[in-house]
Amino acid sequence: MLPALTLGFLAGLLLGSYAPFLPLTVTGLLLLSAVTITVLEHRGALDRSIGHAAFLAGLVGLLYWTISSHPAPTVEGSRLFTDTPVRLTGVVRQPVRRFPGRAVLVLTDCRFGPDGLQPAGLDRVRVTWREPDAAFLLGDRVVLTGKLRAPSGFKNPGGFDYGAYLEQQGIEAVISVTGPGHVALVDQPATPSWWTPWRIVERWRERLRVSALHSLDESAAGVYLGMILGQSGYVTPEARDLYMATGTVHILSISGSHLGLIAMLCFWAIRGASRLLPSRWLLILSRRITPTRLAAVLTVPPVTFYTLLAGYEVATVRSWLMIMLLLWALWLGRPNPVLVTLCTAALAILLHDPAALFDISFQLSFLSVLAIGLALPLAQSEPDLPPEGGWSIHHRLRTWLAGYSVVTGSVTLATAPLVALYFNQIAWLGLVANLIIIPFAGFVVVPLGLASAVWGLVVGGDALPAAALNQMMGDGFIGLVHLFARIPGAEWHVASPAVPMMVLFYGALLVLLVGRQRLARSATIPLVTALALMLGWWTWSPRWAQDSSVVRVTFLDVGQGDAAVVEFPEGQTILIDGGSSYDSLDLGRAVVGPYLWDRGIRHLDHLIGTHPQLDHVGGLTSVARKFALGRYWGNGIDREERFHQRLRDELRAKGIPEERAEAGLVLAESPSCRMVVLNPPRAENGPADGRHGPDTEVRRDGSTLNNLSVVTRLVCGAHTFLFAADIESKAMQRLLDHGDALQSEVLKVPHHGALSSLHDEWIRLVHAGDAVVSVGPHNPYGHPVASVLTAYREVGSHVWITREEGAVWVTA
């Protein structure tokens, strides 16, 4: 009954989240569910009480989402979303999340105004503070001044919408400040109060964070902080890619594997130690409590301590709750009810926070535990009684490996669609890597780290106790991950699976696992075949079938930057720029790569970096690392900035030279399309063959770089596209020499619609039917300028702005 209630409640929450947007569809699905349940009940395939209970739970879930969903900002709150800085005060609601060079706070009870007394009409505000110089605790009231914004993200086909994610978490506004002292303490809660125990824990976590950063190098500190304190923000993006490739990224999120191993160690140690007591002591103890019950009780404090130390995130609390329920079952002397425990934990978490349903960690962790629960009967095929003399070590090892393979294989199979959906990856290597890495982390790295943490809190001091040993174990852990990541094909990227196919996959898998004993062989074979075919299709992820007469151009939404994907009818693919790359966000990794994988693209025939500025080539480094490349084109200018040197290093590592694009060069050609370079001007010291080295004599100022950026024109039959990069008036005047040959149907508006790129004669000559402006919201440059947009509209161009429309794609 409980699984049916849980499933119904989950379905109700899901329908409730879509009800405001698709009311008729939700109503239709409810009616269809009612009819389906009724038919199944009449046929005897479903117990009437279970069917009624599941449907009623669904209605309760829908109503509960409607009642508890976070309201939109009030009119008063929305009025604060302006370009005028606001003085805001609020109470720190969640543990402060720390990253290298920044901190993230979530504030509630927000007020504004000079006196800080006027209600802001905002329930939760997310604050990003760069270069922080203070640590705040739960319950602190802080003050800051900055520009309030509505949550926003990048809108691309099949892409992750960060703004929608924040809204699902109840975040109604975001604000960013930079510099020491820009967030200040106003008041602290009284002592004692509700906040007191949480503030004590947060002080512990901050002391340990500082100690680890002072005592360990960057890589080992990332491992320690991620596994012990739950602060995975200190893991570098490059290291995270390695964890993803080896299927071990879950080890960085403190959840079931961490708490479960610690609970197992404590339980075994306590029960074993109690059984080693002298027989007289053991007899006295057994009159009051059995060793198993004693172990169950004494396991609670260390597991709870670890949960608090890890920041009590959703995944961690979920795991703690499940362990508590399992320990309670041990206390009662009942068998471990995995499915009942899972359902109870899910209901408890969702009743507390319905939005957790859409949390990636919630979905993956619960699905993993469900897979383990369903696979355990397959893995536990051991006879009840061992032979005389007991089982041999060889037999035990073989049985353990078989059980491990069944359980791990089930988890990998069950989570494969979700991992592909969220991360564009099939983590097949995890089947082998987890066999070594999880025990090493659970029995060595985590216990050592926790012991160091406890000892550090007891004795105090700036250094982390046993720092050298923690460094050694951290290096060993990272070395193992690197070793597995070197296996060819470890990092296997795929397209995101379609949701209807995922529904079919999970439906078939559930029928196969739940009804395997009742299914006939004639029904089992088609189900297994269907699952294998779907997995094979996702793993293959073939390129979308494309009409041999159609060219597709996509201008991606990468915020304040450029990125355009050109797909020739014959299959050639060209990427022009790749957006920015920051310490906290790489647009090449987060936006460009996933889009290409979703299109089935793994090879780029041509990669063009129009000019070495961060918002154009910053994201190309990760693209060059993840994709097979044919040729790379730039404007020949070298810069010493780190973002450009990273790109050049990656190209050198792949053996791909930077070729100089010059006016007159035919960059790419096929039977139906031809891409020609119009800018920069042809070099005077040699032919425009595109193979010149960097021109170190060119000035590095922004205007010069912009005017020397690579401009290309694509002609596909009667259809023309002009990619104008960041050219300004000087280059636009020079391009007038092309005359009517400059005219294009589709134009990528130069320099994000800046005033410096307003040239009326050039705009009239191009006479684009569609003009695309690639620009980010709230950019500090004021792009696009109203007069520039007006100039394009006056010549009849339809203006598309990516910050409003999201990605813009054209097929012709």
Backbone hydrogen bonds, N-H to C=O, Kabsch-Sander energy under -0.5 kcal/mol:
donor,donor_aa,acceptor,acceptor_aa,energy
5,L,1,M,-2.4
6,T,2,L,-2.7
7,L,3,P,-2.7
8,G,4,A,-2.4
9,F,5,L,-2.5
10,L,6,T,-2.6
11,A,7,L,-2.3
12,G,8,G,-2.3
13,L,9,F,-2.4
14,L,10,L,-2.3
15,L,11,A,-2.5
16,G,12,G,-2.6
17,S,13,L,-1.8
18,Y,14,L,-0.9
18,Y,15,L,-0.7
19,A,15,L,-1.3
21,F,18,Y,-1.1
22,L,18,Y,-3.1
26,V,22,L,-2.4
27,T,23,P,-2.3
28,G,24,L,-2.5
29,L,25,T,-2.3
30,L,26,V,-2.1
31,L,27,T,-2.2
32,L,28,G,-2.5
33,S,29,L,-2.4
34,A,30,L,-2.4
35,V,31,L,-2.4
36,T,32,L,-2.6
37,I,33,S,-2.7
38,T,34,A,-2.1
39,V,35,V,-2.5
40,L,36,T,-2.4
41,E,37,I,-2.2
42,H,38,T,-2.3
43,R,39,V,-1.8
44,G,41,E,-1.0
45,A,40,L,-1.9
46,L,40,L,-1.2
51,G,47,D,-2.6
52,H,48,R,-2.5
53,A,49,S,-2.3
54,A,50,I,-2.6
55,F,51,G,-2.2
56,L,52,H,-2.5
57,A,53,A,-2.5
58,G,54,A,-1.9
59,L,55,F,-2.0
60,V,56,L,-2.3
61,G,57,A,-2.6
62,L,58,G,-2.4
63,L,59,L,-2.4
64,Y,60,V,-2.9
65,W,61,G,-2.4
66,T,62,L,-1.9
67,I,63,L,-2.3
68,S,64,Y,-2.7
69,S,65,W,-2.0
74,T,121,G,-1.5
78,S,74,T,-2.8
79,R,75,V,-1.7
80,L,77,G,-1.3
81,F,78,S,-1.9
82,T,80,L,-2.0
86,V,146,G,-3.6
88,L,86,V,-0.7
88,L,144,L,-3.2
89,T,111,R,-3.0
90,G,142,V,-1.8
91,V,108,T,-3.1
92,V,140,D,-2.8
93,R,106,V,-3.1
94,Q,106,V,-0.8
97,R,104,V,-2.2
99,F,102,R,-2.7
102,R,99,F,-1.8
103,A,129,W,-2.2
104,V,97,R,-2.7
105,L,127,V,-2.5
107,L,105,L,-0.5
107,L,125,V,-3.1
108,T,91,V,-2.2
110,C,122,L,-0.9
111,R,89,T,-2.6
112,F,118,Q,-2.8
113,G,87,R,-1.0
116,G,113,G,-0.8
118,Q,112,F,-1.7
120,A,110,C,-2.3
125,V,107,L,-2.2
126,R,173,A,-2.7
127,V,105,L,-3.3
127,V,125,V,-0.6
128,T,126,R,-0.5
128,T,175,I,-2.5
129,W,103,A,-3.1
129,W,127,V,-0.6
130,R,128,T,-0.6
130,R,177,V,-2.5
131,E,101,G,-2.7
139,G,92,V,-2.3
140,D,137,L,-2.0
141,R,187,D,-2.9
142,V,90,G,-2.7
142,V,140,D,-0.6
143,V,184,A,-2.5
144,L,88,L,-2.3
145,T,182,H,-0.6
146,G,86,V,-1.9
148,L,80,L,-0.6
148,L,146,G,-0.6
149,R,174,V,-2.6
156,N,154,F,-0.8
159,G,156,N,-2.5
162,Y,160,F,-1.0
165,Y,161,D,-1.9
166,L,162,Y,-2.4
167,E,163,G,-2.1
168,Q,164,A,-2.1
169,Q,165,Y,-1.2
170,G,167,E,-1.6
171,I,166,L,-2.5
172,E,124,R,-2.2
172,E,170,G,-0.6
173,A,124,R,-1.0
174,V,149,R,-2.9
175,I,126,R,-2.2
177,V,128,T,-2.4
179,G,130,R,-2.4
182,H,179,G,-1.5
184,A,143,V,-2.4
186,V,141,R,-3.4
187,D,141,R,-1.6
196,T,193,S,-1.1
199,R,195,W,-2.5
200,I,196,T,-1.9
201,V,197,P,-1.9
202,E,198,W,-2.3
203,R,199,R,-2.0
204,W,200,I,-2.0
205,R,201,V,-2.5
206,E,202,E,-2.2
207,R,203,R,-2.3
208,L,204,W,-2.4
209,R,205,R,-2.2
210,V,206,E,-2.3
211,S,207,R,-2.2
212,A,208,L,-2.6
213,L,209,R,-2.3
214,H,210,V,-1.8
215,S,211,S,-1.7
216,L,212,A,-2.3
221,A,217,D,-3.0
222,G,218,E,-1.9
223,V,219,S,-1.7
224,Y,220,A,-2.7
225,L,221,A,-3.0
226,G,222,G,-1.8
227,M,223,V,-2.5
228,I,224,Y,-2.6
229,L,224,Y,-0.7
229,L,225,L,-0.7
231,Q,225,L,-2.6
232,S,230,G,-1.0
234,Y,231,Q,-1.1
235,V,232,S,-1.8
236,T,234,Y,-0.5
240,R,236,T,-2.5
241,D,237,P,-2.0
242,L,238,E,-1.3
243,Y,239,A,-2.0
244,M,240,R,-2.5
245,A,241,D,-2.5
246,T,242,L,-1.9
247,G,244,M,-1.1
248,T,243,Y,-2.5
249,V,243,Y,-0.8
251,I,248,T,-1.8
252,L,249,V,-1.8
253,S,250,H,-1.3
254,I,252,L,-0.7
255,S,253,S,-0.5
259,L,255,S,-2.3
260,G,256,G,-2.7
261,L,257,S,-1.7
262,I,258,H,-2.2
263,A,259,L,-2.9
264,M,260,G,-2.4
265,L,261,L,-2.7
266,C,262,I,-2.7
267,F,263,A,-2.8
268,W,264,M,-2.7
269,A,265,L,-2.5
270,I,266,C,-2.8
271,R,267,F,-2.6
272,G,268,W,-2.7
273,A,269,A,-2.5
274,S,270,I,-2.3
275,R,271,R,-1.7
276,L,272,G,-0.8
276,L,273,A,-0.7
277,L,274,S,-1.0
282,L,278,P,-2.8
283,L,279,S,-2.2
284,I,280,R,-2.0
285,L,281,W,-2.7
286,S,282,L,-2.5
287,R,283,L,-1.1
288,R,284,I,-0.6
288,R,285,L,-1.4
289,I,285,L,-3.1
294,L,290,T,-2.8
295,A,291,P,-2.5
296,A,292,T,-2.3
297,V,293,R,-2.3
298,L,294,L,-2.7
299,T,295,A,-1.2
300,V,296,A,-0.6
300,V,297,V,-1.0
303,V,299,T,-1.7
304,T,300,V,-2.6
305,F,301,P,-2.7
306,Y,302,P,-2.3
307,T,303,V,-2.1
308,L,304,T,-2.4
309,L,305,F,-2.7
310,A,306,Y,-1.8
311,G,308,L,-1.6
312,Y,307,T,-2.0
317,V,313,E,-2.9
318,R,314,V,-2.7
319,S,315,A,-2.0
320,W,316,T,-2.6
321,L,317,V,-2.8
322,M,318,R,-2.1
323,I,319,S,-2.4
324,M,320,W,-2.5
325,L,321,L,-2.1
326,L,322,M,-2.3
327,L,323,I,-2.7
328,W,324,M,-2.1
329,A,325,L,-1.9
330,L,326,L,-2.0
331,W,327,L,-2.2
332,L,328,W,-2.1
333,G,329,A,-0.7
333,G,330,L,-0.5
334,R,329,A,-2.5
338,V,336,N,-1.5
341,T,337,P,-2.9
342,L,338,V,-2.7
343,C,339,L,-2.4
344,T,340,V,-2.5
345,A,341,T,-2.5
346,A,342,L,-2.4
347,L,343,C,-2.5
348,A,344,T,-2.3
349,I,345,A,-2.4
350,L,346,A,-2.6
351,L,347,L,-2.3
352,H,348,A,-1.5
353,D,349,I,-2.7
356,A,353,D,-2.0
357,L,354,P,-1.8
358,F,355,A,-1.7
359,D,356,A,-1.7
363,Q,359,D,-2.3
364,L,360,I,-2.7
365,S,361,S,-2.6
366,F,362,F,-2.3
367,L,363,Q,-2.0
368,S,364,L,-2.1
369,V,365,S,-2.2
370,L,366,F,-2.4
371,A,367,L,-2.3
372,I,368,S,-2.3
373,G,369,V,-2.7
374,L,370,L,-2.2
375,A,371,A,-1.9
376,L,372,I,-1.9
378,L,375,A,-0.9
379,A,375,A,-1.8
380,Q,376,L,-2.5
381,S,379,A,-1.4
390,G,387,P,-2.5
396,R,392,S,-2.5
397,L,393,I,-2.7
398,R,394,H,-2.4
399,T,395,H,-2.6
400,W,396,R,-2.7
401,L,397,L,-2.6
402,A,398,R,-2.2
403,G,399,T,-2.6
404,Y,400,W,-2.9
405,S,401,L,-2.5
406,V,402,A,-2.1
407,V,403,G,-2.6
408,T,404,Y,-3.2
409,G,405,S,-2.3
410,S,406,V,-2.1
411,V,407,V,-2.3
412,T,408,T,-2.7
413,L,409,G,-2.5
414,A,410,S,-2.7
415,T,411,V,-2.3
416,A,412,T,-1.1
419,V,415,T,-2.8
420,A,416,A,-2.5
421,L,417,P,-2.2
422,Y,418,L,-2.6
423,F,419,V,-2.7
424,N,420,A,-1.4
425,Q,419,V,-0.6
426,I,492,W,-2.3
427,A,425,Q,-0.6
428,W,426,I,-1.7
430,G,427,A,-1.1
431,L,428,W,-1.5
432,V,429,L,-1.3
433,A,429,L,-2.9
434,N,430,G,-1.9
435,L,432,V,-0.8
436,I,432,V,-0.6
436,I,433,A,-1.3
437,I,433,A,-3.0
438,I,434,N,-1.1
440,F,436,I,-1.8
441,A,437,I,-2.7
442,G,438,I,-3.4
443,F,439,P,-2.8
444,V,440,F,-1.2
445,V,440,F,-1.9
446,V,441,A,-3.1
448,L,444,V,-2.0
449,G,445,V,-2.4
450,L,446,V,-2.9
451,A,447,P,-2.5
452,S,448,L,-2.4
453,A,449,G,-2.1
454,V,450,L,-2.7
455,W,451,A,-2.5
456,G,452,S,-2.6
457,L,453,A,-2.2
458,V,454,V,-1.8
459,V,455,W,-2.7
460,G,456,G,-2.0
464,L,211,S,-0.6
467,A,464,L,-1.0
470,N,466,A,-2.6
471,Q,467,A,-2.7
472,M,468,A,-2.2
473,M,469,L,-2.7
474,G,470,N,-2.6
475,D,471,Q,-2.6
476,G,472,M,-2.2
477,F,473,M,-2.4
478,I,474,G,-2.6
479,G,475,D,-2.6
480,L,476,G,-2.0
481,V,477,F,-2.0
482,H,478,I,-2.6
483,L,479,G,-2.3
484,F,480,L,-2.2
485,A,481,V,-2.3
486,R,482,H,-1.1
486,R,483,L,-0.5
487,I,484,F,-1.6
490,A,487,I,-2.0
492,W,490,A,-1.1
493,H,491,E,-0.7
494,V,424,N,-1.1
502,M,498,A,-1.9
503,V,499,V,-2.3
504,L,500,P,-2.0
505,F,501,M,-2.4
506,Y,502,M,-2.7
507,G,503,V,-2.3
508,A,504,L,-2.5
509,L,505,F,-2.5
510,L,506,Y,-2.5
511,V,507,G,-2.2
512,L,508,A,-2.2
513,L,509,L,-2.3
514,V,510,L,-2.8
515,G,511,V,-1.8
518,R,515,G,-0.6
519,L,515,G,-1.8
523,A,520,A,-1.2
524,T,520,A,-2.1
525,I,521,R,-2.1
527,L,523,A,-1.3
528,V,524,T,-2.6
529,T,525,I,-2.5
530,A,526,P,-2.5
531,L,527,L,-2.4
532,A,528,V,-2.4
533,L,529,T,-2.5
534,M,530,A,-2.3
535,L,531,L,-2.5
536,G,532,A,-2.6
537,W,533,L,-2.4
538,W,534,M,-2.3
539,T,535,L,-2.6
540,W,536,G,-2.4
541,S,537,W,-3.0
544,W,599,R,-1.3
550,V,547,D,-2.0
552,R,567,E,-2.2
553,V,810,V,-2.8
554,T,565,V,-2.6
555,F,808,V,-3.7
556,L,554,T,-0.8
556,L,563,A,-2.1
558,V,556,L,-1.0
561,G,559,G,-1.8
562,D,615,D,-1.6
564,A,576,I,-1.9
565,V,554,T,-2.7
566,V,564,A,-0.5
566,V,574,I,-3.2
567,E,552,R,-3.0
567,E,565,V,-0.5
568,F,566,V,-0.6
568,F,572,Q,-2.9
571,G,568,F,-1.6
574,I,566,V,-2.7
575,L,606,H,-2.2
576,I,564,A,-3.0
576,I,574,I,-0.5
577,D,575,L,-0.7
577,D,608,I,-3.1
578,G,616,H,-3.2
579,G,562,D,-2.2
582,Y,585,L,-4.0
587,L,580,S,-2.1
587,L,585,L,-0.6
588,G,580,S,-0.6
590,A,586,D,-2.9
591,V,587,L,-2.2
592,V,587,L,-2.2
593,G,588,G,-2.6
595,Y,591,V,-1.9
596,L,592,V,-2.3
597,W,593,G,-2.6
598,D,594,P,-2.5
599,R,595,Y,-1.3
600,G,597,W,-1.8
601,I,596,L,-2.9
602,R,600,G,-0.6
604,L,628,A,-3.0
605,D,573,T,-1.3
605,D,603,H,-0.6
606,H,573,T,-1.6
607,L,631,R,-2.5
608,I,575,L,-3.1
609,G,607,L,-0.5
609,G,633,W,-3.0
610,T,608,I,-0.7
613,Q,611,H,-2.5
616,H,613,Q,-2.1
617,V,613,Q,-2.4
618,G,614,L,-1.7
619,G,579,G,-2.7
620,L,617,V,-1.1
621,T,617,V,-0.5
621,T,618,G,-0.6
623,V,619,G,-1.2
624,A,620,L,-3.0
625,R,621,T,-1.7
626,K,622,S,-2.0
627,F,623,V,-1.9
628,A,602,R,-2.0
630,G,604,L,-2.1
631,R,605,D,-1.4
632,Y,657,P,-0.7
633,W,607,L,-3.0
634,G,659,E,-2.6
644,H,641,E,-0.5
645,Q,641,E,-2.0
646,R,642,R,-2.4
647,L,643,F,-1.3
648,R,644,H,-2.2
649,D,645,Q,-2.5
650,E,646,R,-2.2
651,L,647,L,-2.3
652,R,648,R,-2.4
653,A,649,D,-2.4
654,K,650,E,-1.3
655,G,652,R,-1.3
656,I,651,L,-2.7
659,E,632,Y,-2.5
659,E,657,P,-0.7
660,R,690,G,-0.5
661,A,634,G,-2.8
661,A,659,E,-0.6
663,A,680,P,-2.3
664,G,677,V,-2.8
665,L,662,E,-2.2
667,L,665,L,-1.1
667,L,675,M,-1.5
668,A,675,M,-1.3
670,S,673,C,-2.8
674,R,715,V,-1.9
675,M,668,A,-3.1
676,V,674,R,-0.5
676,V,713,R,-2.5
677,V,665,L,-2.7
678,L,711,V,-3.2
679,N,711,V,-1.3
686,G,683,A,-0.6
689,D,687,P,-2.2
695,D,636,G,-3.2
696,T,694,P,-1.2
698,V,695,D,-1.2
705,L,701,D,-2.2
706,N,702,G,-2.5
707,N,703,S,-2.3
708,L,704,T,-1.1
709,S,706,N,-1.5
710,V,610,T,-1.8
711,V,679,N,-2.0
712,T,723,F,-1.5
713,R,676,V,-2.7
714,L,721,F,-2.9
715,V,674,R,-2.5
716,C,714,L,-0.5
716,C,719,H,-3.2
717,G,672,S,-0.6
719,H,716,C,-2.1
721,F,714,L,-2.5
722,L,746,V,-2.6
723,F,712,T,-2.9
724,A,722,L,-0.8
724,A,748,K,-1.1
727,I,724,A,-1.8
729,S,756,S,-2.0
732,M,728,E,-2.5
733,Q,729,S,-2.6
734,R,730,K,-1.5
735,L,731,A,-2.2
736,L,732,M,-0.7
736,L,733,Q,-0.8
737,D,734,R,-1.4
738,H,735,L,-2.0
739,G,736,L,-1.9
741,A,738,H,-1.6
742,L,739,G,-1.9
743,Q,740,D,-1.6
744,S,766,V,-1.7
745,E,720,T,-0.7
746,V,720,T,-1.8
747,L,770,D,-2.6
748,K,722,L,-2.9
749,V,747,L,-0.9
749,V,772,V,-2.3
751,H,725,A,-2.1
752,H,749,V,-0.8
753,G,750,P,-1.7
754,A,750,P,-0.5
754,A,751,H,-1.3
757,S,754,A,-1.4
758,L,755,L,-1.7
759,H,757,S,-0.8
763,I,759,H,-2.5
764,R,760,D,-2.4
765,L,761,E,-2.3
766,V,762,W,-2.6
767,H,763,I,-2.3
769,G,745,E,-1.2
770,D,745,E,-2.4
771,A,798,H,-2.6
772,V,747,L,-3.2
773,V,771,A,-0.5
773,V,800,W,-3.6
774,S,772,V,-0.6
775,V,773,V,-0.8
779,N,776,G,-0.9
782,G,779,N,-1.2
785,V,753,G,-2.7
788,V,785,V,-0.7
789,L,785,V,-1.8
790,T,786,A,-2.4
791,A,787,S,-1.8
792,Y,788,V,-1.7
793,R,789,L,-2.2
794,E,790,T,-2.2
795,V,791,A,-0.7
795,V,792,Y,-0.8
796,G,793,R,-1.6
797,S,792,Y,-2.1
798,H,769,G,-2.6
799,V,797,S,-0.7
800,W,771,A,-3.0
802,T,773,V,-2.5
802,T,800,W,-0.5
804,E,801,I,-1.5
805,E,801,I,-3.1
806,G,802,T,-2.2
807,A,155,K,-2.7
808,V,555,F,-2.3
810,V,553,V,-3.1
812,A,551,V,-2.2
